[in-house]
Amino acid sequence: MNLFESYQTLIQILEARGYGTSVQNKLAIDASSNALPWISYPAIDYLEGLNLSDSTVFEFGSGCSTLYWAKRCRSVVSVENDQEWYAKIASVAPANCKMLFRTDLESYLGALAEQQRTFDIILVDGALNRRRMAEEALKWISKGGFILLDNSDCHVNAAQVLRSADLIQVDFCGFAPAVWHEQTTSLFRFLSRICGCLRAQNA
């Protein structure tokens, strides 16, 4: 396959995902206008292969991802600092979503601790300090869960915080909905948990 053929194949794949419509409307949606998380397509593909029906989610930063999680997971708690975006998502969020509006950094970060429980998935994708979000996520992620850090290629300090806490980093690089460039979304899981699963499989 030559370069032109590779380019044509890429265009076909992206169009099948509804990428052009997503970029034009500046919304993370698929070809059928269903909500998607605003993370890389490879990361979305990974999530699509998981059974998340009994999972609990906390996300720093609401949006189409909130609606995506609500459809696939048991419950979602989302904190948002932009009033217009908060109002837009809160107006269409289903019953299994808890929406929180916080404007200053400390109360925004504190929204996770206020829940007083661990979560199976924590998405670090808000507009404020992602290193601090990562630090908070470490306190409240379940041992069998995972943390998603979007734009990890830009937020290297946040990624370092998670790697330094016995979490293994798996990068998903590629195009993402609503933007004209590639980006990296990284998944972080406890290394000890992964090694335990592998030992159990090989026993």
Protein Blocks (a to p, Z undefined) as FASTA:
>chain_A
ZZklmmmmmmmmmmmnommmmmmnopacdfkopacddddfklmmmmmmpcfklpccddeh
iajklmmmmmmmmbdcdddfbfklmmmmmmmpcfkbccdddfbfklmmmmmmmnopacfb
dcdfbfbdfklmmmmmmmmpcfklccddehklmmmmlmmmmmmnopacdddedddehiab
dcdddddddfklmmmmmmmmmZZ
